[in-house]
Amino acid sequence: MPPGPDQADLPQVIGLEAELAEQATLITSVYAIIILLGLVVLTWFVRRQRRHPLAWREALSRLYWRPWGLAESRTLLLVLAGALLVSLFVRPWIAQAAVASGLTLGAFLVVLQSILFHWVGLIAVVVLLRRRRLPWRSAFGLQPATLLRDAGRGVLILLGTMPVLVLGAVLYNLVLQLFGFQATLQDVAYILSDATSPWLRVYFLLLAVVLAPLFEEILFRGILLPALAKRFGSTAATLAVSLLFAGIHAHVPSLVPLFILSVSLCLAYIGTGSLAASVAMHALFNGVTVSLLFFLQ
């Protein structure tokens, strides 16, 4: 993750937090509407489950049949680790490259990270699929005829998750405050809010709602989840993947909310059998946050 704002960026931090405070009513209203819709969806889902329970054994069987194991997971993780080492190797030249590109250091790091993690990762996945001659349908349950339906189901699942996620986030941050921990925004929020170039904003938006959701869902839910489930069981795999997903964001105030989101993403993939559901959930979750940050400017 990009480094957090330092003392030189203090005006930027104060400015963003002031804007958030000024727009607190609007932000609260947006999330209140989302939570109300979520409660409606959650109520409908519970009632539906009582009448027509999900065939969970069949869903788990579908997960176990996915053609991914620990060997492919290690290969992909090694590729990503290699990309990380490259970023560490070029770190002495990053500041110079940022100046030459006309970007701030934070924005340049976000772009570089997206290239070395998301783009490299996607290329590695495509190579794995071609080498094993696997279609996307059998690898991740992506069937063209049902993509929109599966994505729509994902949206409903995210809405149903939001009341639980918000409640978990509130309780978790109250605990942090009791221990004297000052909650802050993720570092990337300050970077996104400071982006003034239209092209940079477009790239950040595409990164948030397309590139990051697609690759991260392929990695965590599409590959790691079935690989770990075959070895340790679906419950342990869901917990492990969710801990890893929350941990890589390297932001203590977001650990519990991201863990809850990840569990929901895992359950959505298992229940629907299609990665389109979790990708849509991830994209919508990111999209709402980024849109609010951009709207404040």
C-alpha positions in Angstrom: 0.0 0.0 0.0 1.2 3.6 -0.6 2.8 5.3 2.4 0.5 7.4 4.6 0.5 11.2 4.6 3.5 12.6 6.6 3.9 16.1 8.1 4.4 17.6 4.7 1.0 16.4 3.7 -0.7 17.7 6.9 -2.7 20.4 5.1 -4.1 17.8 2.7 -5.1 15.5 5.6 -6.8 18.4 7.5 -8.5 19.6 4.3 -10.0 16.2 3.4 -11.2 15.6 7.0 -12.7 19.1 7.1 -14.5 18.5 3.8 -15.8 15.2 5.2 -17.0 16.9 8.3 -18.8 19.6 6.2 -20.5 16.9 4.1 -21.3 14.6 7.1 -25.1 15.0 6.6 -24.8 14.0 2.9 -22.5 11.0 3.6 -24.7 9.9 6.5 -27.8 10.1 4.3 -26.2 8.0 1.6 -25.2 5.3 3.9 -28.5 5.5 5.8 -30.3 4.8 2.5 -28.0 1.9 1.8 -28.5 0.4 5.2 -32.3 0.7 5.0 -32.2 -1.0 1.6 -29.9 -3.6 3.1 -32.3 -4.3 6.0 -35.1 -4.8 3.5 -33.0 -7.2 1.4 -31.8 -9.0 4.6 -35.3 -9.5 5.8 -36.4 -10.8 2.4 -33.4 -13.2 2.3 -34.1 -14.7 5.7 -37.8 -15.3 4.9 -36.8 -16.8 1.5 -34.3 -19.1 3.2 -37.0 -20.5 5.5 -39.1 -21.4 2.5 -36.4 -22.4 0.1 -33.1 -23.2 1.9 -29.9 -22.9 -0.2 -28.5 -26.2 -1.3 -25.3 -25.6 0.6 -23.8 -29.1 0.0 -24.2 -28.7 -3.7 -22.6 -25.2 -3.6 -19.6 -26.5 -1.6 -19.3 -29.4 -4.0 -19.1 -26.9 -6.8 -16.4 -25.0 -5.0 -14.3 -28.1 -4.4 -14.5 -29.0 -8.1 -12.9 -25.7 -9.1 -9.6 -26.6 -10.9 -7.3 -24.7 -8.4 -5.0 -26.1 -5.9 -2.1 -25.0 -3.6 0.4 -25.4 -6.5 -1.3 -22.8 -8.7 -1.8 -20.6 -5.6 1.9 -20.7 -4.8 2.8 -19.9 -8.4 0.6 -16.9 -8.5 1.8 -15.7 -5.1 5.4 -16.1 -6.1 4.8 -14.0 -9.2 3.3 -11.2 -7.0 6.1 -11.5 -4.5 8.6 -11.1 -7.4 6.7 -7.9 -8.5 6.9 -6.6 -4.9 10.7 -7.2 -4.9 10.9 -5.2 -8.1 9.1 -2.3 -6.5 11.5 -2.4 -3.5 14.5 -2.5 -5.9 13.3 0.6 -7.8 12.3 2.5 -4.7 15.4 4.8 -4.7 14.3 6.1 -8.1 10.5 6.3 -7.4 10.6 10.0 -6.2 12.5 11.0 -9.3 10.1 9.0 -11.5 7.1 10.7 -9.8 8.6 14.2 -10.5 9.3 13.3 -14.1 5.8 12.0 -14.6 4.2 15.1 -13.1 2.4 13.1 -10.4 2.6 13.4 -6.7 4.6 10.7 -4.9 1.5 9.1 -3.5 -0.4 9.1 -6.9 2.7 7.6 -8.6 2.9 4.8 -6.0 -0.8 3.9 -6.5 -0.3 3.7 -10.3 2.9 1.7 -9.8 1.3 -0.6 -7.3 -1.7 -1.2 -9.7 0.8 -2.2 -12.5 2.9 -4.5 -10.3 0.1 -6.1 -8.5 -3.2 -6.0 -10.5 -1.9 -5.9 -14.1 1.0 -8.4 -13.5 -1.4 -10.6 -11.5 -4.0 -10.6 -14.3 -1.4 -11.4 -16.9 -0.2 -14.3 -14.7 -3.8 -15.6 -14.4 -4.3 -15.5 -18.1 -1.0 -17.4 -18.7 -2.1 -20.0 -16.1 -5.5 -20.4 -17.8 -3.9 -20.8 -21.3 -1.2 -23.3 -20.1 -3.9 -25.5 -18.5 -6.4 -24.8 -21.3 -9.1 -23.8 -18.8 -12.1 -21.7 -19.9 -13.2 -18.9 -17.6 -16.5 -20.7 -17.1 -15.0 -23.8 -15.4 -12.2 -21.8 -13.7 -14.5 -19.2 -12.0 -18.1 -20.0 -13.0 -18.3 -17.0 -15.4 -21.0 -18.0 -17.9 -21.9 -15.2 -20.4 -25.6 -16.1 -20.4 -25.9 -15.5 -16.6 -23.3 -12.8 -16.0 -25.9 -10.0 -15.5 -28.1 -12.2 -13.3 -25.2 -13.3 -11.1 -23.9 -9.7 -10.8 -27.4 -8.5 -9.8 -27.5 -11.2 -7.1 -24.1 -9.9 -5.9 -25.5 -6.4 -5.6 -28.4 -7.7 -3.4 -26.0 -9.7 -1.3 -23.8 -6.6 -0.7 -26.9 -4.6 0.3 -27.8 -7.3 2.8 -24.3 -7.3 4.1 -24.1 -3.5 4.7 -26.1 -3.3 8.0 -23.9 -6.0 9.5 -20.7 -4.4 8.1 -21.6 -0.9 9.4 -22.6 -2.2 12.8 -19.3 -4.2 13.0 -17.3 -1.1 11.9 -18.9 1.1 14.6 -18.4 -1.4 17.4 -14.8 -2.1 16.3 -13.9 1.6 16.2 -15.5 2.1 19.6 -13.2 -0.6 20.9 -10.2 1.1 19.2 -11.1 4.4 20.8 -11.3 2.8 24.2 -7.7 1.7 23.8 -6.7 5.2 22.7 -6.3 4.4 19.0 -7.1 7.3 16.7 -9.1 6.2 13.7 -8.0 7.6 10.3 -8.9 7.2 6.7 -7.0 4.8 4.5 -3.9 6.4 3.0 -5.2 5.9 -0.5 -8.2 8.1 0.4 -6.0 11.2 0.8 -4.2 10.4 -2.5 -7.5 10.0 -4.4 -9.0 13.1 -3.0 -5.8 15.1 -4.0 -5.9 13.9 -7.7 -6.7 16.9 -9.9 -5.8 15.5 -13.3 -9.0 14.3 -15.2 -7.0 11.4 -16.7 -5.7 10.4 -13.3 -9.2 10.4 -11.8 -10.5 8.3 -14.6 -7.7 5.8 -14.1 -8.3 5.7 -10.3 -12.0 5.2 -10.9 -11.3 2.3 -13.3 -8.8 0.9 -10.9 -11.4 1.0 -8.0 -14.4 -0.4 -9.9 -12.9 -2.6 -12.6 -9.2 -3.6 -12.2 -8.9 -4.1 -8.5 -12.3 -5.9 -8.0 -11.6 -8.2 -11.0 -8.1 -9.3 -10.0 -8.6 -9.4 -6.3 -11.7 -11.5 -6.6 -9.9 -13.9 -9.0 -7.0 -14.1 -6.5 -8.8 -14.4 -3.2 -12.2 -15.9 -4.0 -11.5 -17.5 -7.4 -8.1 -19.3 -6.6 -7.1 -19.1 -3.0 -10.6 -20.0 -1.6 -11.1 -23.3 -3.4 -7.4 -24.2 -3.1 -7.5 -23.8 0.7 -11.0 -25.3 1.0 -9.8 -28.6 -0.5 -7.0 -28.8 2.0 -8.5 -27.3 5.2 -12.3 -27.1 4.6 -14.5 -24.3 3.5 -14.9 -22.6 6.9 -11.1 -22.4 7.6 -10.5 -21.3 4.0 -13.1 -18.5 4.3 -11.6 -17.2 7.5 -8.0 -17.5 6.2 -8.8 -15.7 2.9 -10.7 -13.0 4.8 -7.9 -12.4 7.3 -5.4 -12.1 4.4 -7.7 -9.8 2.4 -8.2 -7.5 5.4 -4.5 -7.6 6.3 -3.0 -6.7 2.9 -4.8 -3.3 3.1 -2.5 -2.5 6.0 -5.1 -0.2 7.7 -6.0 -1.1 11.3 -9.4 0.8 11.5 -10.5 -1.1 8.4 -9.5 -4.6 9.5 -12.9 -5.7 10.9 -15.1 -4.1 8.2 -12.9 -5.6 5.4 -13.0 -9.0 7.1 -16.8 -8.9 7.2 -16.9 -7.8 3.6 -14.5 -10.6 2.6 -16.6 -13.2 4.4 -19.6 -12.0 2.5 -17.7 -12.1 -0.8 -16.7 -15.7 -0.1 -20.2 -16.7 0.8 -21.5 -15.0 -2.4 -19.1 -16.9 -4.6 -19.8 -20.2 -2.9 -23.6 -19.6 -3.0 -23.9 -18.4 -6.5 -21.1 -20.4 -8.0 -20.1 -17.4 -10.1 -17.3 -14.9 -9.5 -19.4 -12.3 -11.2 -21.4 -11.9 -8.0 -18.4 -11.1 -5.8 -16.8 -8.9 -8.5 -20.0 -6.9 -8.7 -20.1 -6.6 -4.9 -16.5 -5.5 -4.7 -16.9 -3.0 -7.5 -20.0 -1.4 -6.0 -18.4 -1.2 -2.6 -15.3 0.6 -4.0 -17.4 2.7 -6.4 -19.5 4.2 -3.7 -16.5 5.2 -1.6 -14.5 6.6 -4.5 -17.5 8.5 -5.9 -18.0 10.2 -2.5 -14.3 11.2 -2.3 -14.4 12.7 -5.8 -17.8 14.4 -5.2 -16.2 16.3 -2.3 -13.7 18.0 -4.5 
